[in-house]
């Protein structure tokens, strides 16, 4: 199990132990599309799942919460304060009213009725999507014109031998789309990087990528990036490599043998509790270290860091997974955002998703889970730069489902409400 999986298991077990019992018959689930941003939304998925299942009884970790409005910095003793009942939050205005230029609402299916899955923005009006055929093994790449509503098929994704076809970690640059897939089914898998022009054509393989070496499992391909005439990627367990887009042998990136890609050319160590604190520019050799105290859990982008000041307490354990009768519980004293050099620190709203920078779009937009007037979960978006919060319009439906916004570090955020797909281009927000 990787660091994220361990963290999710811990969070869910902790929340389950502390949660009040749900009323009989209550059934609620959160659904999320398994796609390029699956790992980036996994922690938020856990938080929402717990909040929905227990009727919004509280956040996943024991945290200081008074409301979703930014609070002053903690007092000198940094003692957490609890409340018997979390308060109702002030629900902000809809995103369409505040940032209308960022919102595109398009049909959630293609004209022939097929579902599609947004992958990335190719430019300010073109969305790259993938589609499949129900009950079939064929998959396709399309572009969707956000202004005209016209979809255009680019290519069929070549199938994996002995398995259904798929395209993971899709990226684009220089007029080319790239992705990776398994070469064939089986345990000792080899991956292949593929490419096709944005204008359309026949996909071709760029290079085979081994997923093991003589001593260890390297993990899957992550952080696939197109830079000029090269494809650059990292292994799940660390190590950055490059290969010519025209094809050829993999070459390790010097100085990045154990790193992950944050935003090329910046690479660093990707850990659960101290994400990208130390960055290395793989092109210039520049290094940037972020400021972080020993009692802080900090996750950083190229410019900003988010974090929590925490302490750990020993508390009785009432679940079978505990090795003994006591366990360590993380107590969040305060949450913050600041520049990498430690300047410009500001408190964050208590409901802000702090599992970034995986969900910190453009290093400024955070997802929030607010409490509505009837205790319902409300998905919102908070902008660090302006201090504004907007309502994304997502609610738990009559079946107990709540779709989650899919997003990464880039400008694209998407989610479905009814028969409409909401496509947000966050780069248009000043």
C-alpha positions in Angstrom: 0.0 0.0 0.0 1.4 3.4 -0.9 1.6 6.5 1.3 -1.7 7.8 0.1 -3.4 4.5 0.7 -2.1 4.3 4.2 -3.2 7.8 4.9 -6.7 7.1 3.6 -7.0 3.9 5.6 -5.9 5.8 8.7 -8.3 8.7 8.1 -11.2 6.4 7.4 -10.5 4.2 10.5 -10.1 7.3 12.7 -13.3 8.9 11.4 -15.3 5.6 11.7 -14.2 5.3 15.4 -15.2 8.9 16.2 -18.3 9.2 14.1 -21.8 9.0 15.6 -24.0 6.2 14.4 -26.0 7.0 11.3 -29.8 6.6 11.4 -31.1 3.3 10.3 -31.5 3.0 6.5 -29.1 5.8 5.7 -27.0 4.9 2.7 -24.7 7.4 1.0 -21.9 6.9 -1.4 -19.6 9.1 -3.3 -18.8 8.2 -6.9 -15.7 9.4 -8.7 -14.3 8.6 -12.1 -11.2 6.5 -12.2 -9.0 8.6 -14.5 -5.9 10.8 -14.7 -6.8 12.7 -11.5 -7.8 9.7 -9.5 -4.9 9.9 -7.0 -5.2 13.7 -6.9 -8.8 13.5 -5.6 -8.5 10.4 -3.5 -8.0 12.1 -0.2 -10.8 14.6 -0.7 -13.0 11.6 -1.8 -12.3 10.0 1.6 -13.2 13.2 3.4 -16.5 13.6 1.5 -17.3 9.9 1.9 -17.0 10.1 5.6 -18.9 13.4 5.8 -21.7 12.1 3.7 -22.0 8.6 5.3 -22.2 10.1 8.8 -24.5 12.8 7.8 -21.9 15.6 7.8 -21.0 15.0 11.5 -17.6 16.5 11.2 -14.3 16.5 9.3 -12.1 13.4 8.9 -9.3 14.6 11.2 -9.8 16.2 14.6 -9.5 19.8 13.7 -10.2 23.4 14.9 -13.4 24.3 13.2 -15.6 27.3 13.8 -16.8 28.2 10.3 -15.6 28.2 6.8 -14.7 31.9 7.0 -10.9 32.4 7.3 -10.1 32.6 11.0 -7.3 34.6 12.8 -4.1 32.8 13.6 -4.2 30.4 16.6 -3.5 31.9 20.0 0.0 31.7 21.6 -0.7 28.3 23.2 -2.0 26.8 19.9 -4.6 24.9 21.9 -7.4 23.4 19.8 -11.0 24.4 20.6 -13.9 22.0 20.1 -17.6 22.5 19.6 -20.4 20.2 20.5 -22.1 20.8 17.1 -20.4 22.2 14.0 -22.1 25.4 12.9 -23.8 26.1 9.7 -21.6 27.8 7.1 -22.6 30.9 5.1 -23.2 29.5 1.6 -21.3 31.6 -1.0 -22.7 32.8 -4.3 -22.6 30.4 -7.3 -19.5 30.4 -9.4 -21.5 31.5 -12.5 -22.3 34.8 -10.7 -18.7 35.5 -9.5 -16.5 34.2 -12.3 -18.8 33.7 -15.3 -15.9 33.7 -17.8 -14.5 30.5 -16.2 -17.6 28.4 -16.6 -18.7 26.3 -19.6 -21.8 24.2 -19.4 -22.0 21.6 -22.1 -24.1 18.4 -22.6 -22.8 15.6 -20.5 -23.0 13.1 -23.4 -22.0 13.3 -27.0 -24.7 13.7 -29.7 -24.9 9.9 -30.1 -25.6 9.5 -26.4 -22.1 8.3 -25.3 -20.6 9.4 -22.1 -17.2 11.1 -22.2 -14.6 11.9 -19.7 -12.7 15.2 -19.7 -9.0 14.9 -19.6 -7.3 18.3 -20.2 -7.7 21.7 -21.9 -5.8 22.0 -25.2 -6.4 25.7 -25.4 -9.0 28.2 -24.2 -11.8 26.6 -26.2 -10.8 23.0 -26.8 -11.4 20.2 -24.3 -9.7 16.8 -24.8 -12.0 13.9 -23.8 -12.0 10.1 -23.9 -15.0 7.9 -24.7 -15.8 4.3 -24.7 -18.5 1.9 -26.0 -20.7 0.3 -23.3 -19.9 -3.4 -23.1 -17.0 -3.1 -25.6 -13.3 -2.9 -25.5 -12.8 0.1 -27.8 -11.8 3.6 -26.6 -11.4 6.9 -28.4 -9.8 10.3 -28.1 -12.0 13.3 -29.0 -11.8 17.1 -28.9 -14.8 19.1 -27.8 -15.2 22.7 -28.9 -16.5 24.5 -25.8 -17.9 27.4 -27.9 -19.6 25.6 -30.8 -20.3 22.3 -28.9 -18.9 20.3 -31.7 -17.0 17.1 -30.9 -14.3 15.8 -33.3 -12.9 12.3 -33.1 -9.1 12.2 -33.1 -8.2 8.6 -33.0 -9.0 5.2 -31.5 -6.8 4.1 -28.6 -4.9 0.9 -29.5 -6.0 -2.0 -27.4 -3.8 -3.7 -24.8 -3.1 -7.3 -25.8 -5.4 -9.6 -23.7 -7.2 -6.7 -22.1 -9.4 -3.7 -22.7 -7.8 -0.6 -24.1 -7.1 2.4 -21.9 -5.1 5.6 -21.9 -3.6 6.8 -18.6 -1.9 10.1 -17.6 -2.8 11.8 -20.8 -0.8 14.9 -21.6 -0.3 17.2 -24.6 2.2 19.7 -26.0 3.6 20.9 -29.3 0.6 19.7 -31.2 0.9 16.1 -29.9 -1.1 14.0 -27.4 0.7 11.4 -25.4 -0.4 8.7 -22.9 0.7 5.3 -21.6 -0.9 1.9 -21.5 0.2 -1.6 -20.7 1.7 -3.5 -23.6 -0.1 -6.6 -22.6 -1.9 -8.1 -19.6 0.0 -10.0 -16.9 2.0 -9.6 -13.8 5.4 -8.7 -15.2 4.0 -5.8 -17.2 5.7 -3.5 -19.7 4.2 -0.2 -20.4 4.2 1.7 -23.7 4.1 5.4 -24.3 1.9 6.3 -27.3 1.4 9.5 -29.2 -0.9 11.0 -31.9 -1.2 14.5 -33.4 -3.9 16.7 -32.0 -5.2 17.2 -35.5 -5.8 13.4 -35.7 -4.2 10.4 -37.2 -3.0 6.9 -36.4 -1.4 6.5 -32.9 2.1 5.1 -32.8 4.2 3.8 -29.9 7.1 6.0 -28.7 8.9 3.6 -26.4 8.5 0.6 -24.2 8.9 1.3 -20.5 9.8 -1.5 -18.0 8.0 -1.4 -14.7 10.6 -3.4 -12.9 14.4 -3.6 -12.9 16.8 -6.2 -11.5 16.1 -5.2 -7.9 12.7 -3.7 -7.4 9.3 -2.7 -8.7 9.4 0.7 -10.2 5.6 1.3 -10.2 3.4 2.9 -12.8 4.2 5.9 -15.0 3.2 9.2 -13.5 3.6 12.9 -14.4 3.7 12.3 -18.1 4.8 15.6 -19.8 5.6 16.8 -23.3 8.5 19.2 -23.5 9.5 20.2 -27.0 10.4 17.1 -28.9 10.7 14.9 -25.8 8.4 13.0 -23.5 9.3 13.2 -19.8 7.8 11.1 -17.0 8.5 9.8 -13.5 8.0 6.4 -12.0 5.5 6.0 -9.2 8.3 5.0 -6.8 10.6 7.8 -8.0 13.0 8.5 -10.9 12.6 10.9 -13.8 13.2 9.8 -17.4 13.1 11.3 -20.9 12.7 9.8 -24.3 12.5 11.5 -27.8 8.9 11.9 -29.1 10.2 10.3 -32.3 11.1 7.2 -30.4 14.3 5.8 -28.8 15.8 4.6 -25.5 14.9 6.0 -22.1 17.4 8.2 -20.5 17.5 9.1 -16.8 17.3 12.8 -15.9 20.5 13.7 -14.1 19.9 14.7 -10.5 16.3 13.4 -10.5 17.0 9.7 -10.0 14.6 9.4 -7.0 12.4 12.4 -7.8 8.9 13.1 -9.1 7.8 15.9 -11.4 5.9 18.8 -9.7 5.8 21.0 -12.8 8.6 20.6 -15.3 11.4 21.4 -14.9 10.8 21.4 -11.2 11.2 18.0 -9.6 11.3 16.8 -6.0 10.3 14.2 -3.4 6.7 13.3 -3.2 5.8 12.1 0.3 2.5 12.0 2.3 3.4 14.6 5.0 6.1 16.7 3.4 5.3 17.0 -0.3 7.9 18.7 -2.5 9.5 20.7 0.3 12.8 20.5 -1.6 12.7 21.3 -5.3 15.4 20.8 -8.0 15.3 22.5 -11.4 16.3 19.7 -13.8 17.3 22.2 -16.5 19.3 24.8 -14.6 20.3 23.0 -11.4 18.6 25.6 -9.1 17.4 24.3 -5.8 14.5 25.7 -3.7 13.9 24.6 -0.1 10.6 25.5 1.6 10.4 26.7 5.2 8.7 24.2 7.5 8.8 23.7 11.3 9.1 20.3 12.9 5.5 20.3 14.0 4.1 21.2 10.6 2.9 19.0 7.8 3.5 21.0 4.7 2.8 20.3 1.0 4.3 22.7 -1.6 3.9 23.8 -5.2 6.6 25.8 -7.0 5.5 29.1 -5.4 3.1 28.3 -2.5 2.8 25.8 0.4 -0.2 24.7 2.4 0.1 23.1 5.7 -1.1 22.3 9.2 0.4 22.8 12.6 -0.2 19.5 14.4 0.5 17.6 17.5 -0.1 13.9 18.2 -1.9 12.6 21.3 -2.2 9.1 22.6 -5.9 8.1 22.9 -7.7 4.8 23.5 -8.2 2.7 20.4 -11.5 0.9 19.9 -11.0 -0.7 16.5 -9.6 -4.1 15.7 -6.9 -2.8 13.5 -5.0 -1.3 16.4 -2.0 -3.3 17.6 -2.5 -2.2 21.2 -5.1 -0.3 23.2 -3.6 3.1 22.5 -3.0 4.9 19.3 -1.7 8.2 18.1 -4.3 10.8 17.0 -3.4 13.8 15.0 -4.8 17.0 16.3 -4.8 19.9 13.9 -4.1 23.2 15.6 -4.3 25.5 12.6 -4.1 25.5 8.9 -2.3 27.9 6.6 -1.0 28.9 3.2 2.2 30.8 2.6 5.0 31.3 0.1 7.8 28.7 0.0 10.2 31.1 1.8 7.8 31.4 4.7 6.5 34.8 3.9 2.9 35.9 3.4 1.4 33.3 5.7 -2.4 33.4 6.0 -4.9 31.2 7.8 -7.1 29.0 5.7 -10.8 28.3 6.1 -11.3 25.4 8.4 -13.2 23.4 5.7 -10.5 23.7 3.1 -9.2 20.5 1.5 -5.6 20.3 2.8 -4.5 17.2 0.9 -2.7 19.3 -1.8 -0.9 20.4 -3.7 -2.5 17.5 -5.6 -5.8 19.4 -5.6 -4.4 22.9 -5.4 -5.3 24.1 -8.9 -2.8 26.7 -10.2 -1.5 27.0 -6.6 -4.4 29.2 -5.6 -7.8 27.3 -5.7 -8.8 24.9 -2.9 -11.9 22.7 -2.7 -14.0 23.2 0.4 -16.8 21.1 2.0 -19.3 23.5 3.7 -22.2 22.7 5.9 -25.5 23.9 4.5 -28.6 25.1 6.5 -30.0 21.6 6.7 -26.7 20.0 7.6 -26.0 18.9 4.0 -22.6 18.9 2.4 -21.9 21.7 0.0 -18.9 21.7 -2.4 -17.3 25.1 -2.7 -14.1 26.6 -4.2 -11.8 29.0 -2.3 -9.4 31.4 -4.0 -6.3 32.2 -1.9 -5.4 35.3 -3.9 -8.7 37.1 -3.7 -10.1 35.5 -0.6 -13.4 34.7 -2.4 -15.4 31.5 -2.1 -17.9 30.3 -4.6 -20.5 27.5 -4.6 -19.9 24.9 -7.2 -23.5 23.7 -7.1 -22.7 20.1 -6.1 -25.0 18.5 -3.5 -25.8 15.0 -2.4 -28.7 13.7 -4.5 -31.8 11.7 -3.6 -29.9 8.4 -4.0 -27.2 9.5 -1.6 -24.6 10.2 -4.4 -22.4 13.2 -4.7 -20.2 13.8 -7.7 -16.7 15.2 -7.0 -15.0 17.9 -9.0 -12.1 16.3 -10.9 -9.0 18.5 -10.9 -5.2 18.6 -10.8 -2.6 21.2 -10.6 -3.6 22.7 -13.9 -6.5 25.1 -14.9 -9.1 22.4 -15.6 -11.8 21.4 -13.2 -14.9 19.4 -14.3 -18.0 17.9 -12.7 -21.4 16.7 -13.8 -24.7 18.0 -12.5 -27.7 16.3 -14.1 -27.4 16.2 -17.9 -24.7 19.0 -18.0 -21.0 18.8 -17.7 -19.5 21.8 -16.0 -16.1 22.7 -17.4 -14.1 25.3 -15.5 -11.1 27.1 -16.9 -9.5 28.6 -13.8 -6.8 30.4 -15.8 -9.4 33.0 -16.8 -9.9 34.2 -13.2 -7.9 37.3 -12.4 
